[in-house]
Amino acid sequence: MPPKKKGKEKTKKKQNNEGNEMEEKYRRSLLDVSVLKEHLALRTDVALQAHSSREELRRRLRQLERDLSRERTDKRDITADLNRRHRIMQTDMEAKISQLEIKVITLQQQLAQCRGELRDEREAHIRLKEEKEAIISDLQSKLDNMEAEYEKILHGSLDGLLTHLMEVRGSWEEESAHIHQEFKDILKDFGLNPLQV
């Protein structure tokens, strides 16, 4: 019997051990279940946060897509407006350039015409000056010739006058001597001395 006791004890011990083990397993299971519940609660919170974050991110993504779409539309509008303004400015600039080119051509033509007129005026002025100088030279030579002629005429006239005076002087002297003699004779006739009178 004692051996039976041993067997009973062994079974009791085994049962005690098994009960302890079962209790231990049960406690562990409870612990595992509570850890898993906490883990599940954490995961649920994380999942809810992730879901909430995902929804927030989706909402922000949709907002960003709307903003991007608006920005693209604005960019297209701005680009179209800038292109339109650029075309207008380019057209205006081309028109101004064309007008300025026409003006430059007109002014160049006027400048060429003015230069031609100035050249003609200078040539005419030079011709007129040369003509005046020729006339002045001709008149100066005529004046010189006239002076020489007048001088000749004057000298000729004076020479002729001197010759004539020389010729006439002889007859005047004779006539004067004759008149003196007549007056002397008249004075003598009156009894006067002609040297005293």
N, CA and C atoms as a LAMMPS dump frame, in Angstrom:
ITEM: TIMESTEP
0
ITEM: NUMBER OF ATOMS
591
ITEM: BOX BOUNDS ff ff ff
-5.0000000000000000e+02 5.0000000000000000e+02
-5.0000000000000000e+02 5.0000000000000000e+02
-5.0000000000000000e+02 5.0000000000000000e+02
ITEM: ATOMS id mol type element x y z
1 1 1 N 0.762 -1.196 0
2 1 2 C 0 0 0
3 1 3 C 0.803 1.262 0
4 2 1 N 1.807 1.185 0.753
5 2 2 C 2.566 2.411 0.682
6 2 3 C 2.909 2.772 -0.737
7 3 1 N 3.158 1.729 -1.54
8 3 2 C 3.413 2.133 -2.894
9 3 3 C 2.199 2.79 -3.524
10 4 1 N 1.073 2.325 -3.112
11 4 2 C -0.11 2.949 -3.657
12 4 3 C -0.194 4.376 -3.209
13 5 1 N 0.202 4.58 -2.018
14 5 2 C 0.189 5.935 -1.501
15 5 3 C 1.077 6.781 -2.36
16 6 1 N 2.173 6.222 -2.684
17 6 2 C 3.1 6.968 -3.495
18 6 3 C 2.464 7.306 -4.804
19 7 1 N 1.752 6.366 -5.332
20 7 2 C 1.093 6.61 -6.618
21 7 3 C 0.025 7.667 -6.483
22 8 1 N -0.655 7.619 -5.351
23 8 2 C -1.694 8.602 -5.12
24 8 3 C -1.068 9.972 -4.925
25 9 1 N 0.008 9.926 -4.167
26 9 2 C 0.696 11.196 -3.931
27 9 3 C 1.198 11.752 -5.249
28 10 1 N 1.713 10.845 -6.024
29 10 2 C 2.243 11.264 -7.308
30 10 3 C 1.124 11.829 -8.144
31 11 1 N -0.018 11.171 -8.146
32 11 2 C -1.132 11.663 -8.902
33 11 3 C -1.637 12.955 -8.323
34 12 1 N -1.626 12.999 -6.988
35 12 2 C -2.07 14.237 -6.381
36 12 3 C -1.118 15.348 -6.745
37 13 1 N 0.161 15.03 -6.624
38 13 2 C 1.168 16.026 -6.972
39 13 3 C 1.01 16.409 -8.421
40 14 1 N 0.777 15.352 -9.214
41 14 2 C 0.626 15.605 -10.638
42 14 3 C -0.585 16.484 -10.872
43 15 1 N -1.658 16.134 -10.164
44 15 2 C -2.873 16.912 -10.325
45 15 3 C -2.67 18.317 -9.791
46 16 1 N -1.977 18.393 -8.653
47 16 2 C -1.664 19.712 -8.088
48 16 3 C -0.795 20.495 -9.067
49 17 1 N 0.168 19.767 -9.547
50 17 2 C 1.078 20.408 -10.518
51 17 3 C 0.302 20.807 -11.776
52 18 1 N -0.54 19.883 -12.192
53 18 2 C -1.323 20.172 -13.392
54 18 3 C -2.29 21.311 -13.121
55 19 1 N -2.859 21.31 -11.958
56 19 2 C -3.776 22.401 -11.581
57 19 3 C -3.029 23.714 -11.5
58 20 1 N -1.857 23.623 -10.903
59 20 2 C -1.013 24.833 -10.825
60 20 3 C -0.635 25.295 -12.24
61 21 1 N -0.256 24.302 -13.005
62 21 2 C 0.123 24.637 -14.386
63 21 3 C -1.07 25.221 -15.123
64 22 1 N -2.215 24.625 -14.868
65 22 2 C -3.417 25.112 -15.541
66 22 3 C -3.758 26.514 -15.072
67 23 1 N -3.595 26.659 -13.754
68 23 2 C -3.837 27.999 -13.232
69 23 3 C -2.857 28.992 -13.818
70 24 1 N -1.622 28.485 -13.813
71 24 2 C -0.557 29.337 -14.381
72 24 3 C -0.88 29.639 -15.833
73 25 1 N -1.281 28.644 -16.578
74 25 2 C -1.617 28.818 -17.987
75 25 3 C -2.803 29.756 -18.118
76 26 1 N -3.776 29.54 -17.208
77 26 2 C -4.964 30.394 -17.24
78 26 3 C -4.582 31.84 -16.955
79 27 1 N -3.74 32.019 -15.908
80 27 2 C -3.28 33.386 -15.609
81 27 3 C -2.515 33.98 -16.782
82 28 1 N -1.652 33.113 -17.334
83 28 2 C -0.897 33.59 -18.5
84 28 3 C -1.836 33.931 -19.641
85 29 1 N -2.836 33.04 -19.81
86 29 2 C -3.808 33.282 -20.871
87 29 3 C -4.552 34.571 -20.618
88 30 1 N -4.948 34.766 -19.333
89 30 2 C -5.63 36.02 -18.996
90 30 3 C -4.714 37.207 -19.246
91 31 1 N -3.447 37.004 -18.808
92 31 2 C -2.465 38.076 -19.033
93 31 3 C -2.306 38.327 -20.54
94 32 1 N -2.163 37.217 -21.275
95 32 2 C -2.018 37.344 -22.736
96 32 3 C -3.245 38.01 -23.337
97 33 1 N -4.43 37.595 -22.822
98 33 2 C -5.671 38.173 -23.35
99 33 3 C -5.71 39.656 -23.025
100 34 1 N -5.331 40.004 -21.754
101 34 2 C -5.37 41.442 -21.415
102 34 3 C -4.316 42.213 -22.219
103 35 1 N -3.114 41.57 -22.392
104 35 2 C -2.077 42.232 -23.223
105 35 3 C -2.574 42.366 -24.643
106 36 1 N -3.211 41.279 -25.128
107 36 2 C -3.726 41.328 -26.491
108 36 3 C -4.852 42.343 -26.614
109 37 1 N -5.687 42.413 -25.534
110 37 2 C -6.752 43.419 -25.562
111 37 3 C -6.159 44.831 -25.607
112 38 1 N -5.119 45.027 -24.731
113 38 2 C -4.457 46.34 -24.741
114 38 3 C -3.807 46.591 -26.092
115 39 1 N -3.145 45.514 -26.568
116 39 2 C -2.502 45.625 -27.888
117 39 3 C -3.542 45.916 -28.954
118 40 1 N -4.684 45.2 -28.853
119 40 2 C -5.77 45.414 -29.808
120 40 3 C -6.334 46.823 -29.667
121 41 1 N -6.475 47.272 -28.384
122 41 2 C -6.98 48.636 -28.159
123 41 3 C -6.011 49.647 -28.746
124 42 1 N -4.683 49.388 -28.503
125 42 2 C -3.667 50.292 -29.081
126 42 3 C -3.747 50.273 -30.599
127 43 1 N -3.843 49.05 -31.131
128 43 2 C -3.924 48.938 -32.596
129 43 3 C -5.183 49.596 -33.121
130 44 1 N -6.273 49.44 -32.367
131 44 2 C -7.527 50.079 -32.764
132 44 3 C -7.36 51.597 -32.741
133 45 1 N -6.705 52.097 -31.639
134 45 2 C -6.433 53.549 -31.581
135 45 3 C -5.546 53.985 -32.729
136 46 1 N -4.485 53.184 -32.953
137 46 2 C -3.561 53.505 -34.051
138 46 3 C -4.298 53.451 -35.375
139 47 1 N -5.155 52.398 -35.528
140 47 2 C -5.917 52.26 -36.772
141 47 3 C -6.87 53.442 -36.936
142 48 1 N -7.536 53.821 -35.785
143 48 2 C -8.441 54.973 -35.863
144 48 3 C -7.672 56.252 -36.196
145 49 1 N -6.521 56.392 -35.528
146 49 2 C -5.684 57.579 -35.828
147 49 3 C -5.208 57.549 -37.274
148 50 1 N -4.804 56.318 -37.707
149 50 2 C -4.35 56.176 -39.096
150 50 3 C -5.49 56.483 -40.05
151 51 1 N -6.687 55.942 -39.701
152 51 2 C -7.858 56.203 -40.542
153 51 3 C -8.163 57.707 -40.566
154 52 1 N -8.124 58.312 -39.342
155 52 2 C -8.379 59.752 -39.244
156 52 3 C -7.312 60.531 -40.014
157 53 1 N -6.036 60.115 -39.828
158 53 2 C -4.936 60.786 -40.559
159 53 3 C -5.097 60.598 -42.054
160 54 1 N -5.497 59.335 -42.442
161 54 2 C -5.71 59.067 -43.861
162 54 3 C -6.803 59.959 -44.418
163 55 1 N -7.9 60.071 -43.657
164 55 2 C -8.997 60.936 -44.101
165 55 3 C -8.531 62.395 -44.174
166 56 1 N -7.778 62.806 -43.143
167 56 2 C -7.242 64.187 -43.145
168 56 3 C -6.301 64.39 -44.333
169 57 1 N -5.437 63.365 -44.543
170 57 2 C -4.506 63.457 -45.679
171 57 3 C -5.261 63.462 -47.008
172 58 1 N -6.302 62.629 -47.103
173 58 2 C -7.116 62.631 -48.328
174 58 3 C -7.771 63.987 -48.537
175 59 1 N -8.322 64.518 -47.384
176 59 2 C -8.945 65.829 -47.485
177 59 3 C -7.918 66.878 -47.917
178 60 1 N -6.73 66.845 -47.283
179 60 2 C -5.663 67.797 -47.662
180 60 3 C -5.207 67.581 -49.1
181 61 1 N -5.137 66.283 -49.512
182 61 2 C -4.741 65.967 -50.886
183 61 3 C -5.76 66.532 -51.864
184 62 1 N -7.057 66.334 -51.551
185 62 2 C -8.093 66.893 -52.431
186 62 3 C -7.986 68.419 -52.478
187 63 1 N -7.75 69.023 -51.281
188 63 2 C -7.579 70.484 -51.219
189 63 3 C -6.363 70.92 -52.047
190 64 1 N -5.267 70.179 -51.868
191 64 2 C -4.05 70.499 -52.629
192 64 3 C -4.27 70.311 -54.126
193 65 1 N -5.003 69.236 -54.495
194 65 2 C -5.307 69.027 -55.909
195 65 3 C -6.167 70.166 -56.447
196 66 1 N -7.17 70.612 -55.611
197 66 2 C -7.983 71.754 -56.05
198 66 3 C -7.112 73.006 -56.191
199 67 1 N -6.229 73.208 -55.16
200 67 2 C -5.321 74.373 -55.226
201 67 3 C -4.409 74.287 -56.443
202 68 1 N -3.887 73.066 -56.671
203 68 2 C -2.996 72.877 -57.825
204 68 3 C -3.748 73.119 -59.124
205 69 1 N -4.986 72.593 -59.173
206 69 2 C -5.809 72.808 -60.369
207 69 3 C -6.067 74.296 -60.569
208 70 1 N -6.394 74.992 -59.441
209 70 2 C -6.619 76.435 -59.513
210 70 3 C -5.347 77.161 -59.958
211 71 1 N -4.212 76.719 -59.353
212 71 2 C -2.925 77.335 -59.722
213 71 3 C -2.624 77.115 -61.2
214 72 1 N -2.89 75.878 -61.666
215 72 2 C -2.649 75.589 -63.093
216 72 3 C -3.544 76.451 -63.973
217 73 1 N -4.819 76.565 -63.548
218 73 2 C -5.746 77.404 -64.311
219 73 3 C -5.268 78.858 -64.305
220 74 1 N -4.882 79.322 -63.097
221 74 2 C -4.369 80.698 -63.001
222 74 3 C -3.118 80.866 -63.851
223 75 1 N -2.247 79.859 -63.776
224 75 2 C -1.004 79.927 -64.565
225 75 3 C -1.327 79.965 -66.053
226 76 1 N -2.281 79.089 -66.48
227 76 2 C -2.686 79.104 -67.89
228 76 3 C -3.249 80.46 -68.28
229 77 1 N -4.131 81.006 -67.382
230 77 2 C -4.726 82.317 -67.661
231 77 3 C -3.646 83.396 -67.729
232 78 1 N -2.731 83.367 -66.735
233 78 2 C -1.65 84.37 -66.714
234 78 3 C -0.771 84.223 -67.945
235 79 1 N -0.423 82.96 -68.282
236 79 2 C 0.408 82.712 -69.466
237 79 3 C -0.294 83.196 -70.724
238 80 1 N -1.588 82.889 -70.825
239 80 2 C -2.355 83.332 -71.999
240 80 3 C -2.395 84.859 -72.053
241 81 1 N -2.629 85.488 -70.869
242 81 2 C -2.669 86.954 -70.824
243 81 3 C -1.31 87.545 -71.173
244 82 1 N -0.242 86.954 -70.605
245 82 2 C 1.109 87.45 -70.917
246 82 3 C 1.441 87.253 -72.394
247 83 1 N 1.049 86.098 -72.951
248 83 2 C 1.281 85.863 -74.383
249 83 3 C 0.519 86.872 -75.227
250 84 1 N -0.745 87.129 -74.815
251 84 2 C -1.55 88.11 -75.557
252 84 3 C -0.896 89.489 -75.48
253 85 1 N -0.488 89.879 -74.251
254 85 2 C 0.167 91.186 -74.088
255 85 3 C 1.474 91.243 -74.872
256 86 1 N 2.216 90.123 -74.836
257 86 2 C 3.481 90.068 -75.581
258 86 3 C 3.234 90.242 -77.078
259 87 1 N 2.2 89.543 -77.59
260 87 2 C 1.875 89.686 -79.017
261 87 3 C 1.476 91.123 -79.345
262 88 1 N 0.648 91.728 -78.458
263 88 2 C 0.226 93.119 -78.675
264 88 3 C 1.44 94.038 -78.668
265 89 1 N 2.31 93.843 -77.624
266 89 2 C 3.515 94.681 -77.539
267 89 3 C 4.415 94.463 -78.742
268 90 1 N 4.537 93.206 -79.166
269 90 2 C 5.385 92.905 -80.321
270 90 3 C 4.808 93.56 -81.574
271 91 1 N 3.478 93.476 -81.728
272 91 2 C 2.824 94.116 -82.878
273 91 3 C 3.04 95.627 -82.833
274 92 1 N 2.825 96.216 -81.637
275 92 2 C 3.049 97.66 -81.482
276 92 3 C 4.491 98.02 -81.781
277 93 1 N 5.425 97.202 -81.249
278 93 2 C 6.842 97.476 -81.462
279 93 3 C 7.2 97.374 -82.943
280 94 1 N 6.661 96.35 -83.6
281 94 2 C 6.925 96.201 -85.041
282 94 3 C 6.359 97.389 -85.811
283 95 1 N 5.159 97.85 -85.399
284 95 2 C 4.556 99.02 -86.073
285 95 3 C 5.428 100.258 -85.847
286 96 1 N 5.889 100.44 -84.584
287 96 2 C 6.748 101.594 -84.287
288 96 3 C 8.056 101.501 -85.05
289 97 1 N 8.63 100.289 -85.1
290 97 2 C 9.881 100.097 -85.837
291 97 3 C 9.669 100.42 -87.3
292 98 1 N 8.547 99.947 -87.846
293 98 2 C 8.231 100.227 -89.254
294 98 3 C 8.087 101.732 -89.483
295 99 1 N 7.358 102.408 -88.569
296 99 2 C 7.202 103.862 -88.695
297 99 3 C 8.551 104.568 -88.6
298 100 1 N 9.367 104.123 -87.636
299 100 2 C 10.689 104.751 -87.464
300 100 3 C 11.577 104.496 -88.682
301 101 1 N 11.493 103.287 -89.261
302 101 2 C 12.28 102.999 -90.463
303 101 3 C 11.836 103.904 -91.611
304 102 1 N 10.504 104.08 -91.758
305 102 2 C 9.986 104.976 -92.804
306 102 3 C 10.475 106.401 -92.539
307 103 1 N 10.423 106.811 -91.259
308 103 2 C 10.868 108.158 -90.893
309 103 3 C 12.354 108.326 -91.189
310 104 1 N 13.138 107.281 -90.868
311 104 2 C 14.582 107.336 -91.13
312 104 3 C 14.84 107.467 -92.633
313 105 1 N 14.105 106.68 -93.424
314 105 2 C 14.282 106.754 -94.883
315 105 3 C 13.912 108.141 -95.385
316 106 1 N 12.782 108.677 -94.882
317 106 2 C 12.351 110.03 -95.287
318 106 3 C 13.404 111.066 -94.897
319 107 1 N 13.891 110.965 -93.651
320 107 2 C 14.901 111.93 -93.184
321 107 3 C 16.21 111.785 -93.97
322 108 1 N 16.574 110.54 -94.32
323 108 2 C 17.787 110.346 -95.128
324 108 3 C 17.614 110.974 -96.51
325 109 1 N 16.408 110.813 -97.078
326 109 2 C 16.142 111.431 -98.376
327 109 3 C 16.212 112.957 -98.264
328 110 1 N 15.592 113.496 -97.196
329 110 2 C 15.633 114.944 -96.995
330 110 3 C 17.061 115.421 -96.78
331 111 1 N 17.839 114.628 -96.018
332 111 2 C 19.238 114.982 -95.782
333 111 3 C 20.019 114.979 -97.088
334 112 1 N 19.792 113.943 -97.909
335 112 2 C 20.48 113.88 -99.205
336 112 3 C 20.079 115.066 -100.073
337 113 1 N 18.77 115.398 -100.051
338 113 2 C 18.289 116.54 -100.828
339 113 3 C 18.917 117.836 -100.32
340 114 1 N 18.947 118.001 -98.978
341 114 2 C 19.553 119.209 -98.393
342 114 3 C 21.039 119.289 -98.725
343 115 1 N 21.72 118.136 -98.677
344 115 2 C 23.144 118.133 -99.028
345 115 3 C 23.338 118.533 -100.488
346 116 1 N 22.459 118.004 -101.367
347 116 2 C 22.529 118.378 -102.78
348 116 3 C 22.292 119.875 -102.968
349 117 1 N 21.248 120.384 -102.27
350 117 2 C 20.964 121.815 -102.369
351 117 3 C 22.114 122.648 -101.814
352 118 1 N 22.688 122.188 -100.707
353 118 2 C 23.829 122.901 -100.11
354 118 3 C 25.015 122.896 -101.074
355 119 1 N 25.267 121.736 -101.702
356 119 2 C 26.364 121.647 -102.678
357 119 3 C 26.108 122.6 -103.85
358 120 1 N 24.851 122.587 -104.35
359 120 2 C 24.501 123.494 -105.456
360 120 3 C 24.672 124.952 -105.036
361 121 1 N 24.208 125.263 -103.796
362 121 2 C 24.337 126.642 -103.293
363 121 3 C 25.807 127.037 -103.173
364 122 1 N 26.626 126.113 -102.671
365 122 2 C 28.057 126.414 -102.551
366 122 3 C 28.692 126.645 -103.919
367 123 1 N 28.324 125.745 -104.86
368 123 2 C 28.865 125.908 -106.216
369 123 3 C 28.405 127.234 -106.815
370 124 1 N 27.113 127.564 -106.627
371 124 2 C 26.587 128.833 -107.135
372 124 3 C 27.29 130.001 -106.458
373 125 1 N 27.511 129.882 -105.143
374 125 2 C 28.201 130.932 -104.392
375 125 3 C 29.641 131.105 -104.911
376 126 1 N 30.299 129.962 -105.136
377 126 2 C 31.68 130.033 -105.664
378 126 3 C 31.679 130.658 -107.052
379 127 1 N 30.721 130.235 -107.924
380 127 2 C 30.644 130.823 -109.271
381 127 3 C 30.38 132.324 -109.185
382 128 1 N 29.415 132.697 -108.317
383 128 2 C 29.078 134.11 -108.159
384 128 3 C 30.279 134.899 -107.649
385 129 1 N 30.987 134.313 -106.705
386 129 2 C 32.177 134.969 -106.157
387 129 3 C 33.243 135.135 -107.245
388 130 1 N 33.426 134.05 -108.03
389 130 2 C 34.406 134.12 -109.113
390 130 3 C 33.986 135.169 -110.152
391 131 1 N 32.661 135.184 -110.461
392 131 2 C 32.161 136.183 -111.413
393 131 3 C 32.381 137.592 -110.875
394 132 1 N 32.063 137.794 -109.573
395 132 2 C 32.264 139.116 -108.969
396 132 3 C 33.74 139.505 -109.003
397 133 1 N 34.58 138.511 -108.638
398 133 2 C 36.012 138.796 -108.663
399 133 3 C 36.487 139.124 -110.076
400 134 1 N 35.931 138.387 -111.083
401 134 2 C 36.291 138.666 -112.482
402 134 3 C 35.812 140.065 -112.869
403 135 1 N 34.553 140.399 -112.468
404 135 2 C 34.016 141.735 -112.781
405 135 3 C 34.85 142.806 -112.098
406 136 1 N 35.165 142.554 -110.801
407 136 2 C 35.98 143.535 -110.059
408 136 3 C 37.339 143.68 -110.717
409 137 1 N 37.937 142.534 -111.086
410 137 2 C 39.25 142.58 -111.757
411 137 3 C 39.148 143.327 -113.077
412 138 1 N 38.071 143.044 -113.845
413 138 2 C 37.87 143.723 -115.13
414 138 3 C 37.675 145.219 -114.916
415 139 1 N 36.798 145.548 -113.907
416 139 2 C 36.568 146.977 -113.637
417 139 3 C 37.838 147.656 -113.134
418 140 1 N 38.625 146.932 -112.318
419 140 2 C 39.885 147.503 -111.826
420 140 3 C 40.84 147.76 -112.975
421 141 1 N 40.904 146.777 -113.911
422 141 2 C 41.801 146.991 -115.068
423 141 3 C 41.285 148.139 -115.938
424 142 1 N 39.913 148.22 -116.095
425 142 2 C 39.356 149.338 -116.86
426 142 3 C 39.654 150.666 -116.159
427 143 1 N 39.494 150.639 -114.81
428 143 2 C 39.784 151.857 -114.04
429 143 3 C 41.248 152.25 -114.185
430 144 1 N 42.114 151.219 -114.083
431 144 2 C 43.555 151.494 -114.271
432 144 3 C 43.818 152.053 -115.666
433 145 1 N 43.145 151.433 -116.671
434 145 2 C 43.307 151.923 -118.055
435 145 3 C 42.779 153.348 -118.189
436 146 1 N 41.58 153.595 -117.547
437 146 2 C 40.995 154.935 -117.625
438 146 3 C 41.914 155.951 -116.947
439 147 1 N 42.488 155.557 -115.779
440 147 2 C 43.414 156.468 -115.106
441 147 3 C 44.602 156.78 -115.992
442 148 1 N 45.111 155.693 -116.616
443 148 2 C 46.265 155.9 -117.513
444 148 3 C 45.861 156.8 -118.679
445 149 1 N 44.655 156.545 -119.217
446 149 2 C 44.183 157.362 -120.34
447 149 3 C 43.977 158.817 -119.901
448 150 1 N 43.316 158.962 -118.707
449 150 2 C 43.099 160.318 -118.195
450 150 3 C 44.43 161.011 -117.953
451 151 1 N 45.374 160.234 -117.428
452 151 2 C 46.69 160.81 -117.187
453 151 3 C 47.313 161.265 -118.507
454 152 1 N 47.19 160.376 -119.526
455 152 2 C 47.733 160.736 -120.855
456 152 3 C 47.035 161.975 -121.388
457 153 1 N 45.667 161.927 -121.279
458 153 2 C 44.9 163.069 -121.792
459 153 3 C 45.286 164.332 -121.044
460 154 1 N 45.367 164.209 -119.674
461 154 2 C 45.719 165.367 -118.86
462 154 3 C 47.103 165.884 -119.23
463 155 1 N 48.055 164.935 -119.286
464 155 2 C 49.415 165.357 -119.666
465 155 3 C 49.436 165.944 -121.081
466 156 1 N 48.666 165.277 -121.988
467 156 2 C 48.603 165.794 -123.368
468 156 3 C 47.99 167.19 -123.398
469 157 1 N 46.876 167.349 -122.628
470 157 2 C 46.201 168.645 -122.588
471 157 3 C 47.117 169.698 -121.973
472 158 1 N 47.75 169.31 -120.846
473 158 2 C 48.664 170.257 -120.202
474 158 3 C 49.835 170.591 -121.128
475 159 1 N 50.355 169.534 -121.782
476 159 2 C 51.458 169.794 -122.738
477 159 3 C 50.974 170.705 -123.871
478 160 1 N 49.733 170.394 -124.379
479 160 2 C 49.174 171.248 -125.448
480 160 3 C 48.949 172.657 -124.946
481 161 1 N 48.443 172.77 -123.682
482 161 2 C 48.197 174.085 -123.092
483 161 3 C 49.509 174.838 -122.922
484 162 1 N 50.534 174.103 -122.435
485 162 2 C 51.844 174.753 -122.284
486 162 3 C 52.387 175.197 -123.641
487 163 1 N 52.229 174.293 -124.611
488 163 2 C 52.695 174.66 -125.955
489 163 3 C 51.926 175.863 -126.466
490 164 1 N 50.61 175.801 -126.282
491 164 2 C 49.774 176.923 -126.719
492 164 3 C 50.137 178.205 -125.958
493 165 1 N 50.342 178.013 -124.608
494 165 2 C 50.722 179.182 -123.811
495 165 3 C 52.077 179.729 -124.269
496 166 1 N 52.975 178.796 -124.565
497 166 2 C 54.297 179.248 -125.048
498 166 3 C 54.14 180.006 -126.372
499 167 1 N 53.261 179.428 -127.2
500 167 2 C 53.05 180.094 -128.479
501 167 3 C 52.367 181.44 -128.254
502 168 1 N 51.384 181.45 -127.4
503 168 2 C 50.615 182.681 -127.18
504 168 3 C 51.452 183.661 -126.382
505 169 1 N 52.352 183.151 -125.551
506 169 2 C 53.161 184.016 -124.712
507 169 3 C 53.986 185.008 -125.558
508 170 1 N 54.493 184.471 -126.589
509 170 2 C 55.284 185.372 -127.476
510 170 3 C 54.414 186.509 -128.014
511 171 1 N 53.207 186.17 -128.464
512 171 2 C 52.353 187.227 -129.006
513 171 3 C 51.853 188.115 -127.885
514 172 1 N 51.627 187.579 -126.681
515 172 2 C 51.203 188.425 -125.553
516 172 3 C 52.315 189.358 -125.134
517 173 1 N 53.493 188.774 -125.11
518 173 2 C 54.619 189.625 -124.718
519 173 3 C 54.794 190.772 -125.724
520 174 1 N 54.656 190.429 -126.985
521 174 2 C 54.762 191.469 -128.009
522 174 3 C 53.639 192.479 -127.839
523 175 1 N 52.442 191.962 -127.654
524 175 2 C 51.284 192.839 -127.491
525 175 3 C 51.417 193.641 -126.213
526 176 1 N 51.871 192.972 -125.157
527 176 2 C 52.054 193.654 -123.886
528 176 3 C 53.118 194.741 -124.036
529 177 1 N 54.199 194.395 -124.686
530 177 2 C 55.265 195.385 -124.921
531 177 3 C 54.713 196.52 -125.777
532 178 1 N 53.917 196.203 -126.739
533 178 2 C 53.314 197.219 -127.601
534 178 3 C 52.378 198.113 -126.777
535 179 1 N 51.534 197.499 -125.883
536 179 2 C 50.611 198.272 -125.046
537 179 3 C 51.41 199.128 -124.088
538 180 1 N 52.495 198.604 -123.514
539 180 2 C 53.338 199.377 -122.582
540 180 3 C 53.915 200.595 -123.302
541 181 1 N 54.325 200.289 -124.449
542 181 2 C 54.918 201.396 -125.221
543 181 3 C 53.88 202.471 -125.513
544 182 1 N 52.68 202.025 -125.808
545 182 2 C 51.618 202.994 -126.093
546 182 3 C 51.309 203.8 -124.831
547 183 1 N 51.225 203.132 -123.691
548 183 2 C 50.958 203.867 -122.445
549 183 3 C 52.114 204.813 -122.138
550 184 1 N 53.348 204.37 -122.37
551 184 2 C 54.507 205.252 -122.131
552 184 3 C 54.397 206.482 -123.022
553 185 1 N 54.022 206.194 -124.253
554 185 2 C 53.909 207.322 -125.19
555 185 3 C 52.8 208.281 -124.747
556 186 1 N 51.7 207.761 -124.286
557 186 2 C 50.579 208.58 -123.836
558 186 3 C 51.025 209.383 -122.62
559 187 1 N 51.738 208.735 -121.704
560 187 2 C 52.201 209.428 -120.499
561 187 3 C 53.19 210.531 -120.89
562 188 1 N 54.011 210.213 -121.82
563 188 2 C 54.975 211.215 -122.275
564 188 3 C 54.233 212.374 -122.914
565 189 1 N 53.185 212.046 -123.625
566 189 2 C 52.41 213.112 -124.258
567 189 3 C 51.816 214.017 -123.183
568 190 1 N 51.485 213.485 -122.088
569 190 2 C 50.953 214.313 -121.016
570 190 3 C 52.051 214.944 -120.181
571 191 1 N 53.245 214.6 -120.486
572 191 2 C 54.365 215.197 -119.809
573 191 3 C 54.725 214.444 -118.54
574 192 1 N 54.378 213.34 -118.432
575 192 2 C 54.674 212.564 -117.218
576 192 3 C 55.802 211.59 -117.529
577 193 1 N 56.544 211.329 -116.483
578 193 2 C 57.62 210.369 -116.636
579 193 3 C 57.036 208.987 -116.327
580 194 1 N 57.1 208.039 -117.215
581 194 2 C 56.473 206.75 -116.989
582 194 3 C 57.17 205.957 -115.884
583 195 1 N 58.364 206.174 -115.557
584 195 2 C 59.058 205.418 -114.515
585 195 3 C 58.601 205.882 -113.141
586 196 1 N 58.138 207.11 -113.011
587 196 2 C 57.696 207.62 -111.707
588 196 3 C 56.25 207.211 -111.416
589 197 1 N 55.516 206.938 -112.382
590 197 2 C 54.101 206.633 -112.19
591 197 3 C 53.903 205.244 -111.74
